[in-house]
């Protein structure tokens, strides 16, 4: 399963299913980020790792909190359209459980709080993992 891994460097790591992050992708562009070469960007790098520090972690936390509130209005099980191929404007439907989505976003908010408290960066990477490894 394709997921986005958010991790405090040398610390805790959480996973969020890629369809949820892709659904939120445009709002992530409001956050100043950088890659491993310290090249500045807006939002998540599609290829490679994205890093968040200080102010960008605060903004990430605010955006994720808003999405958490929005997803709390969903039905217990819901569908979202996920972009498959941007060039062809092709989408596919993914099914989600509201509690699982909200729990994963709450974990990301907690991770942001820990990073702020410890004055550490957060690294985000797209990964493929076995289904049983999602925390």
PyMOL CGO cylinders between C-alpha atoms (Angstrom):
from pymol import cmd
from pymol.cgo import CYLINDER

trace = [
    CYLINDER, 0.00, 0.00, 0.00, 1.27, 3.46, -0.87, 0.3, 1, 1, 1, 1, 1, 1,
    CYLINDER, 1.27, 3.46, -0.87, 1.45, 5.81, 2.12, 0.3, 1, 1, 1, 1, 1, 1,
    CYLINDER, 1.45, 5.81, 2.12, 3.04, 9.06, 3.14, 0.3, 1, 1, 1, 1, 1, 1,
    CYLINDER, 3.04, 9.06, 3.14, 5.40, 8.68, 6.07, 0.3, 1, 1, 1, 1, 1, 1,
    CYLINDER, 5.40, 8.68, 6.07, 5.77, 11.64, 8.43, 0.3, 1, 1, 1, 1, 1, 1,
    CYLINDER, 5.77, 11.64, 8.43, 8.68, 11.35, 10.81, 0.3, 1, 1, 1, 1, 1, 1,
    CYLINDER, 8.68, 11.35, 10.81, 10.52, 13.47, 13.32, 0.3, 1, 1, 1, 1, 1, 1,
    CYLINDER, 10.52, 13.47, 13.32, 14.15, 12.96, 12.41, 0.3, 1, 1, 1, 1, 1, 1,
    CYLINDER, 14.15, 12.96, 12.41, 15.55, 10.32, 14.76, 0.3, 1, 1, 1, 1, 1, 1,
    CYLINDER, 15.55, 10.32, 14.76, 12.09, 9.76, 16.21, 0.3, 1, 1, 1, 1, 1, 1,
    CYLINDER, 12.09, 9.76, 16.21, 8.49, 8.73, 15.85, 0.3, 1, 1, 1, 1, 1, 1,
    CYLINDER, 8.49, 8.73, 15.85, 6.98, 7.92, 12.45, 0.3, 1, 1, 1, 1, 1, 1,
    CYLINDER, 6.98, 7.92, 12.45, 3.34, 7.83, 11.36, 0.3, 1, 1, 1, 1, 1, 1,
    CYLINDER, 3.34, 7.83, 11.36, 1.70, 6.76, 8.11, 0.3, 1, 1, 1, 1, 1, 1,
    CYLINDER, 1.70, 6.76, 8.11, -1.22, 8.29, 6.24, 0.3, 1, 1, 1, 1, 1, 1,
    CYLINDER, -1.22, 8.29, 6.24, -2.71, 6.57, 3.20, 0.3, 1, 1, 1, 1, 1, 1,
    CYLINDER, -2.71, 6.57, 3.20, -1.63, 8.27, 0.01, 0.3, 1, 1, 1, 1, 1, 1,
    CYLINDER, -1.63, 8.27, 0.01, -5.19, 8.88, -1.23, 0.3, 1, 1, 1, 1, 1, 1,
    CYLINDER, -5.19, 8.88, -1.23, -5.91, 11.12, 1.76, 0.3, 1, 1, 1, 1, 1, 1,
    CYLINDER, -5.91, 11.12, 1.76, -2.72, 13.16, 1.22, 0.3, 1, 1, 1, 1, 1, 1,
    CYLINDER, -2.72, 13.16, 1.22, -3.37, 13.41, -2.52, 0.3, 1, 1, 1, 1, 1, 1,
    CYLINDER, -3.37, 13.41, -2.52, -6.89, 14.64, -1.72, 0.3, 1, 1, 1, 1, 1, 1,
    CYLINDER, -6.89, 14.64, -1.72, -5.35, 17.38, 0.48, 0.3, 1, 1, 1, 1, 1, 1,
    CYLINDER, -5.35, 17.38, 0.48, -2.40, 18.02, -1.87, 0.3, 1, 1, 1, 1, 1, 1,
    CYLINDER, -2.40, 18.02, -1.87, -3.39, 21.49, -3.12, 0.3, 1, 1, 1, 1, 1, 1,
    CYLINDER, -3.39, 21.49, -3.12, -3.75, 22.88, 0.41, 0.3, 1, 1, 1, 1, 1, 1,
    CYLINDER, -3.75, 22.88, 0.41, -0.27, 21.59, 1.23, 0.3, 1, 1, 1, 1, 1, 1,
    CYLINDER, -0.27, 21.59, 1.23, 1.07, 24.07, -1.36, 0.3, 1, 1, 1, 1, 1, 1,
    CYLINDER, 1.07, 24.07, -1.36, 0.39, 26.84, 1.16, 0.3, 1, 1, 1, 1, 1, 1,
    CYLINDER, 0.39, 26.84, 1.16, 3.29, 25.54, 3.29, 0.3, 1, 1, 1, 1, 1, 1,
    CYLINDER, 3.29, 25.54, 3.29, 6.94, 26.53, 2.76, 0.3, 1, 1, 1, 1, 1, 1,
    CYLINDER, 6.94, 26.53, 2.76, 9.03, 23.38, 2.63, 0.3, 1, 1, 1, 1, 1, 1,
    CYLINDER, 9.03, 23.38, 2.63, 12.42, 22.21, 1.36, 0.3, 1, 1, 1, 1, 1, 1,
    CYLINDER, 12.42, 22.21, 1.36, 14.10, 19.08, 0.07, 0.3, 1, 1, 1, 1, 1, 1,
    CYLINDER, 14.10, 19.08, 0.07, 17.22, 17.28, 1.30, 0.3, 1, 1, 1, 1, 1, 1,
    CYLINDER, 17.22, 17.28, 1.30, 19.41, 19.76, -0.62, 0.3, 1, 1, 1, 1, 1, 1,
    CYLINDER, 19.41, 19.76, -0.62, 17.67, 22.64, 1.21, 0.3, 1, 1, 1, 1, 1, 1,
    CYLINDER, 17.67, 22.64, 1.21, 16.01, 23.80, -2.02, 0.3, 1, 1, 1, 1, 1, 1,
    CYLINDER, 16.01, 23.80, -2.02, 12.86, 25.71, -1.08, 0.3, 1, 1, 1, 1, 1, 1,
    CYLINDER, 12.86, 25.71, -1.08, 9.44, 24.63, -2.28, 0.3, 1, 1, 1, 1, 1, 1,
    CYLINDER, 9.44, 24.63, -2.28, 5.74, 25.08, -1.61, 0.3, 1, 1, 1, 1, 1, 1,
    CYLINDER, 5.74, 25.08, -1.61, 4.02, 21.91, -0.44, 0.3, 1, 1, 1, 1, 1, 1,
    CYLINDER, 4.02, 21.91, -0.44, 5.07, 18.31, -0.87, 0.3, 1, 1, 1, 1, 1, 1,
    CYLINDER, 5.07, 18.31, -0.87, 7.67, 17.18, -3.36, 0.3, 1, 1, 1, 1, 1, 1,
    CYLINDER, 7.67, 17.18, -3.36, 6.08, 14.63, -5.64, 0.3, 1, 1, 1, 1, 1, 1,
    CYLINDER, 6.08, 14.63, -5.64, 9.37, 12.73, -5.90, 0.3, 1, 1, 1, 1, 1, 1,
    CYLINDER, 9.37, 12.73, -5.90, 11.72, 12.59, -2.98, 0.3, 1, 1, 1, 1, 1, 1,
    CYLINDER, 11.72, 12.59, -2.98, 11.44, 13.74, 0.61, 0.3, 1, 1, 1, 1, 1, 1,
    CYLINDER, 11.44, 13.74, 0.61, 9.89, 16.93, 1.91, 0.3, 1, 1, 1, 1, 1, 1,
    CYLINDER, 9.89, 16.93, 1.91, 11.08, 18.66, 5.08, 0.3, 1, 1, 1, 1, 1, 1,
    CYLINDER, 11.08, 18.66, 5.08, 9.10, 20.91, 7.41, 0.3, 1, 1, 1, 1, 1, 1,
    CYLINDER, 9.10, 20.91, 7.41, 10.64, 23.16, 10.05, 0.3, 1, 1, 1, 1, 1, 1,
    CYLINDER, 10.64, 23.16, 10.05, 9.37, 25.64, 12.69, 0.3, 1, 1, 1, 1, 1, 1,
    CYLINDER, 9.37, 25.64, 12.69, 6.82, 27.89, 10.95, 0.3, 1, 1, 1, 1, 1, 1,
    CYLINDER, 6.82, 27.89, 10.95, 6.02, 25.31, 8.29, 0.3, 1, 1, 1, 1, 1, 1,
    CYLINDER, 6.02, 25.31, 8.29, 5.21, 22.77, 11.02, 0.3, 1, 1, 1, 1, 1, 1,
    CYLINDER, 5.21, 22.77, 11.02, 2.77, 25.26, 12.58, 0.3, 1, 1, 1, 1, 1, 1,
    CYLINDER, 2.77, 25.26, 12.58, 1.07, 25.77, 9.23, 0.3, 1, 1, 1, 1, 1, 1,
    CYLINDER, 1.07, 25.77, 9.23, 1.02, 22.01, 8.53, 0.3, 1, 1, 1, 1, 1, 1,
    CYLINDER, 1.02, 22.01, 8.53, -0.66, 21.47, 11.90, 0.3, 1, 1, 1, 1, 1, 1,
    CYLINDER, -0.66, 21.47, 11.90, -3.31, 24.13, 11.16, 0.3, 1, 1, 1, 1, 1, 1,
    CYLINDER, -3.31, 24.13, 11.16, -4.10, 22.70, 7.73, 0.3, 1, 1, 1, 1, 1, 1,
    CYLINDER, -4.10, 22.70, 7.73, -4.28, 19.13, 9.04, 0.3, 1, 1, 1, 1, 1, 1,
    CYLINDER, -4.28, 19.13, 9.04, -6.54, 20.29, 11.89, 0.3, 1, 1, 1, 1, 1, 1,
    CYLINDER, -6.54, 20.29, 11.89, -8.92, 21.86, 9.38, 0.3, 1, 1, 1, 1, 1, 1,
    CYLINDER, -8.92, 21.86, 9.38, -8.98, 18.68, 7.29, 0.3, 1, 1, 1, 1, 1, 1,
    CYLINDER, -8.98, 18.68, 7.29, -9.62, 16.64, 10.44, 0.3, 1, 1, 1, 1, 1, 1,
    CYLINDER, -9.62, 16.64, 10.44, -12.64, 18.83, 11.21, 0.3, 1, 1, 1, 1, 1, 1,
    CYLINDER, -12.64, 18.83, 11.21, -13.85, 18.48, 7.63, 0.3, 1, 1, 1, 1, 1, 1,
    CYLINDER, -13.85, 18.48, 7.63, -13.49, 14.68, 7.63, 0.3, 1, 1, 1, 1, 1, 1,
    CYLINDER, -13.49, 14.68, 7.63, -15.39, 14.54, 10.94, 0.3, 1, 1, 1, 1, 1, 1,
    CYLINDER, -15.39, 14.54, 10.94, -18.47, 15.53, 8.91, 0.3, 1, 1, 1, 1, 1, 1,
    CYLINDER, -18.47, 15.53, 8.91, -18.14, 12.48, 6.64, 0.3, 1, 1, 1, 1, 1, 1,
    CYLINDER, -18.14, 12.48, 6.64, -20.25, 9.35, 6.96, 0.3, 1, 1, 1, 1, 1, 1,
    CYLINDER, -20.25, 9.35, 6.96, -18.70, 6.42, 8.84, 0.3, 1, 1, 1, 1, 1, 1,
    CYLINDER, -18.70, 6.42, 8.84, -17.48, 4.99, 5.53, 0.3, 1, 1, 1, 1, 1, 1,
    CYLINDER, -17.48, 4.99, 5.53, -16.96, 7.33, 2.60, 0.3, 1, 1, 1, 1, 1, 1,
    CYLINDER, -16.96, 7.33, 2.60, -15.45, 7.51, -0.87, 0.3, 1, 1, 1, 1, 1, 1,
    CYLINDER, -15.45, 7.51, -0.87, -13.11, 10.06, -2.39, 0.3, 1, 1, 1, 1, 1, 1,
    CYLINDER, -13.11, 10.06, -2.39, -11.91, 10.51, -5.94, 0.3, 1, 1, 1, 1, 1, 1,
    CYLINDER, -11.91, 10.51, -5.94, -8.14, 10.29, -6.18, 0.3, 1, 1, 1, 1, 1, 1,
    CYLINDER, -8.14, 10.29, -6.18, -6.21, 11.58, -9.17, 0.3, 1, 1, 1, 1, 1, 1,
    CYLINDER, -6.21, 11.58, -9.17, -4.61, 8.69, -11.05, 0.3, 1, 1, 1, 1, 1, 1,
    CYLINDER, -4.61, 8.69, -11.05, -3.01, 10.49, -13.98, 0.3, 1, 1, 1, 1, 1, 1,
    CYLINDER, -3.01, 10.49, -13.98, -2.83, 14.28, -14.05, 0.3, 1, 1, 1, 1, 1, 1,
    CYLINDER, -2.83, 14.28, -14.05, -2.09, 14.41, -17.78, 0.3, 1, 1, 1, 1, 1, 1,
    CYLINDER, -2.09, 14.41, -17.78, -5.20, 12.41, -18.63, 0.3, 1, 1, 1, 1, 1, 1,
    CYLINDER, -5.20, 12.41, -18.63, -7.30, 13.77, -15.74, 0.3, 1, 1, 1, 1, 1, 1,
    CYLINDER, -7.30, 13.77, -15.74, -8.10, 10.20, -14.70, 0.3, 1, 1, 1, 1, 1, 1,
    CYLINDER, -8.10, 10.20, -14.70, -9.45, 9.43, -11.24, 0.3, 1, 1, 1, 1, 1, 1,
    CYLINDER, -9.45, 9.43, -11.24, -10.22, 6.34, -9.22, 0.3, 1, 1, 1, 1, 1, 1,
    CYLINDER, -10.22, 6.34, -9.22, -12.44, 5.88, -6.18, 0.3, 1, 1, 1, 1, 1, 1,
    CYLINDER, -12.44, 5.88, -6.18, -11.03, 4.88, -2.78, 0.3, 1, 1, 1, 1, 1, 1,
    CYLINDER, -11.03, 4.88, -2.78, -13.07, 3.90, 0.27, 0.3, 1, 1, 1, 1, 1, 1,
    CYLINDER, -13.07, 3.90, 0.27, -12.17, 5.13, 3.74, 0.3, 1, 1, 1, 1, 1, 1,
    CYLINDER, -12.17, 5.13, 3.74, -13.32, 4.71, 7.30, 0.3, 1, 1, 1, 1, 1, 1,
    CYLINDER, -13.32, 4.71, 7.30, -13.91, 8.05, 9.04, 0.3, 1, 1, 1, 1, 1, 1,
    CYLINDER, -13.91, 8.05, 9.04, -12.47, 6.93, 12.40, 0.3, 1, 1, 1, 1, 1, 1,
    CYLINDER, -12.47, 6.93, 12.40, -9.25, 5.64, 10.79, 0.3, 1, 1, 1, 1, 1, 1,
    CYLINDER, -9.25, 5.64, 10.79, -8.76, 8.84, 8.80, 0.3, 1, 1, 1, 1, 1, 1,
    CYLINDER, -8.76, 8.84, 8.80, -9.38, 11.10, 11.81, 0.3, 1, 1, 1, 1, 1, 1,
    CYLINDER, -9.38, 11.10, 11.81, -7.10, 8.95, 14.01, 0.3, 1, 1, 1, 1, 1, 1,
    CYLINDER, -7.10, 8.95, 14.01, -4.26, 9.19, 11.47, 0.3, 1, 1, 1, 1, 1, 1,
    CYLINDER, -4.26, 9.19, 11.47, -4.67, 12.98, 11.20, 0.3, 1, 1, 1, 1, 1, 1,
    CYLINDER, -4.67, 12.98, 11.20, -4.71, 13.31, 15.00, 0.3, 1, 1, 1, 1, 1, 1,
    CYLINDER, -4.71, 13.31, 15.00, -1.45, 11.36, 15.12, 0.3, 1, 1, 1, 1, 1, 1,
    CYLINDER, -1.45, 11.36, 15.12, 0.06, 13.78, 12.59, 0.3, 1, 1, 1, 1, 1, 1,
    CYLINDER, 0.06, 13.78, 12.59, -1.09, 16.74, 14.71, 0.3, 1, 1, 1, 1, 1, 1,
    CYLINDER, -1.09, 16.74, 14.71, 0.52, 15.11, 17.77, 0.3, 1, 1, 1, 1, 1, 1,
    CYLINDER, 0.52, 15.11, 17.77, 3.71, 14.58, 15.74, 0.3, 1, 1, 1, 1, 1, 1,
    CYLINDER, 3.71, 14.58, 15.74, 3.71, 18.29, 14.84, 0.3, 1, 1, 1, 1, 1, 1,
    CYLINDER, 3.71, 18.29, 14.84, 3.29, 19.18, 18.52, 0.3, 1, 1, 1, 1, 1, 1,
    CYLINDER, 3.29, 19.18, 18.52, 6.24, 16.95, 19.44, 0.3, 1, 1, 1, 1, 1, 1,
    CYLINDER, 6.24, 16.95, 19.44, 8.43, 18.43, 16.70, 0.3, 1, 1, 1, 1, 1, 1,
    CYLINDER, 8.43, 18.43, 16.70, 7.59, 21.96, 17.83, 0.3, 1, 1, 1, 1, 1, 1,
    CYLINDER, 7.59, 21.96, 17.83, 8.30, 21.10, 21.46, 0.3, 1, 1, 1, 1, 1, 1,
    CYLINDER, 8.30, 21.10, 21.46, 11.62, 19.43, 20.61, 0.3, 1, 1, 1, 1, 1, 1,
    CYLINDER, 11.62, 19.43, 20.61, 12.50, 22.05, 17.95, 0.3, 1, 1, 1, 1, 1, 1,
    CYLINDER, 12.50, 22.05, 17.95, 13.00, 19.33, 15.32, 0.3, 1, 1, 1, 1, 1, 1,
    CYLINDER, 13.00, 19.33, 15.32, 12.18, 18.96, 11.64, 0.3, 1, 1, 1, 1, 1, 1,
    CYLINDER, 12.18, 18.96, 11.64, 9.59, 16.62, 10.15, 0.3, 1, 1, 1, 1, 1, 1,
    CYLINDER, 9.59, 16.62, 10.15, 10.46, 14.56, 7.09, 0.3, 1, 1, 1, 1, 1, 1,
    CYLINDER, 10.46, 14.56, 7.09, 7.71, 13.37, 4.74, 0.3, 1, 1, 1, 1, 1, 1,
    CYLINDER, 7.71, 13.37, 4.74, 8.36, 10.56, 2.26, 0.3, 1, 1, 1, 1, 1, 1,
    CYLINDER, 8.36, 10.56, 2.26, 6.12, 8.52, -0.01, 0.3, 1, 1, 1, 1, 1, 1,
    CYLINDER, 6.12, 8.52, -0.01, 6.59, 4.80, 0.72, 0.3, 1, 1, 1, 1, 1, 1,
    CYLINDER, 6.59, 4.80, 0.72, 5.12, 1.42, -0.06, 0.3, 1, 1, 1, 1, 1, 1,
    CYLINDER, 5.12, 1.42, -0.06, 4.47, -0.68, 3.02, 0.3, 1, 1, 1, 1, 1, 1,
    CYLINDER, 4.47, -0.68, 3.02, 2.69, -3.89, 3.92, 0.3, 1, 1, 1, 1, 1, 1,
    CYLINDER, 2.69, -3.89, 3.92, -0.88, -3.33, 5.07, 0.3, 1, 1, 1, 1, 1, 1,
    CYLINDER, -0.88, -3.33, 5.07, -0.16, -4.59, 8.60, 0.3, 1, 1, 1, 1, 1, 1,
    CYLINDER, -0.16, -4.59, 8.60, 2.51, -1.93, 9.20, 0.3, 1, 1, 1, 1, 1, 1,
    CYLINDER, 2.51, -1.93, 9.20, 0.15, 1.06, 9.36, 0.3, 1, 1, 1, 1, 1, 1,
    CYLINDER, 0.15, 1.06, 9.36, 0.13, 2.60, 12.83, 0.3, 1, 1, 1, 1, 1, 1,
]
cmd.load_cgo(trace, "trace")
